[in-house]
Amino acid sequence: MIKPETFVNYLQKKGINFFCGVPDSLLKEICFFINENLGSKYHKITANEGSAISLATGYYLATNKVPLVYLQNSGLGNAINPLLSLCDKSVYKIPMILLIGWRGEPGSIDEPQHIKHGEIQETFLKTIDVPYEIIDNKFVDYTLISNLINKSKKESRPVALIIKKNTFSNFKIKSKSTANINLMLREKVLKEILSSEIKNEIFVTTTGKTSREFYELRKNNNQILNKDFLTVGSMGHCSQIALGISMFNKNDVYCIDGDGSVIMHMGALAINGTSKLKNFKHIILNNGSHESVGGQPTVGKEINFTKIAKNCGYKKSKKVSNFIELKKGIKWLNENKGPLLLEILIKNGSRSNLGRPQESPYTNKINFMNNIINE
């Protein structure tokens, strides 16, 4: 396996000194090292992958130096517009290195939302004309990386390093902050929501551990599962799925979102708010991190979601940080007309034995549609 510090130090020796992107579980050790050892001037966790490409472009324009953008392969969907309409050799010819986590690699076991991305990974890069090399835990020949960096510089174009699972060894991060130790755990918040007096509810839950915990709470309490749309993949799009449902269903629709998800496509807040839908109820579980892929920080605790929501047209918004406030907040959501936003401050943490939905996404979709369309 490759030590993160060895890998990053080599890149820096080759003149790569600016790093940005969206964290991925396959790249988390690299992200941990970069986050602890580079200042904020030379490392930014961006809202989404397209933003990372644009930020890296700005760095190049200001310095004439090659940047590195890290991302999960599913994030290439967000990145493709600036890659082709900004960085491509037929437009501005912007050199950069893409460090891509290969989720869903053929032959590996992964979640259903990653299968198609994994299958088309190499074909996709060939189609958009991005040269690449594949790196795994047996990698020793750094001349491959050197040659790729030289190609990016010489031809002024993006190039990519595809990173397989278990390529990087663990990087021990420093002691975590205890500033949020008294905040609530996400699973306990979800349990409180499910045990509340919300009636005729439809839930849309965001990707990652939120949907997994929500599903297990339903299952363990023998509650029906066909009122929940569990969003797998498509990070950042949870609230627009919920909005589309609320436009054509009379029941209250509760979108349970995450801070990283909301930040990724924050423009959705403006559409949600100005839609003026009385049955749209938006919950943001804010732990200030990308917990499902390693816990790398977001700016979720540094911005005011409630004020942003109000300025985007939400009728009312509220923030809570303890169980007494939470109970009142859920009651407030239940009793008032939307669009409403409830931000719930939580801390990181989940059970080590947390499972995954047993049904396929397709089965979840069919069960969900059969329930809400027949109402």
Secondary structure, DSSP 8 states (H G I E B T S, - for coil): -B-HHHHHHHHHHTT---EEE---GGGHHHHHHHHHHS-TTTEEE-SSHHHHHHHHHHHHHHHS---EEEEEGGGHHHHHHHIIIIISTTTT---EEEEEE-TT-TTS---HHHHHHHHHHHHHHHHTT--EEEE-TT---THHHHHHHHHHHHHT-EEEEEE-TT-B----------TTTTSEEHHHHHHHHHTSS--S-EEEE-TTHHHHHHHHHHHHTT--STTEEE--S-TT-HHHHHHHHHHT-SS-EEEEEEHHHHHHTTTHHHHHHHTT-TTEEEEEEE-SEEGGGT-EE-STTTS-HHHHHHHTT-SEEEEE-SHHHHHHHHHHHHHS-SSEEEEEEEE----TT----SS-HHHHHHHHHHHHH--
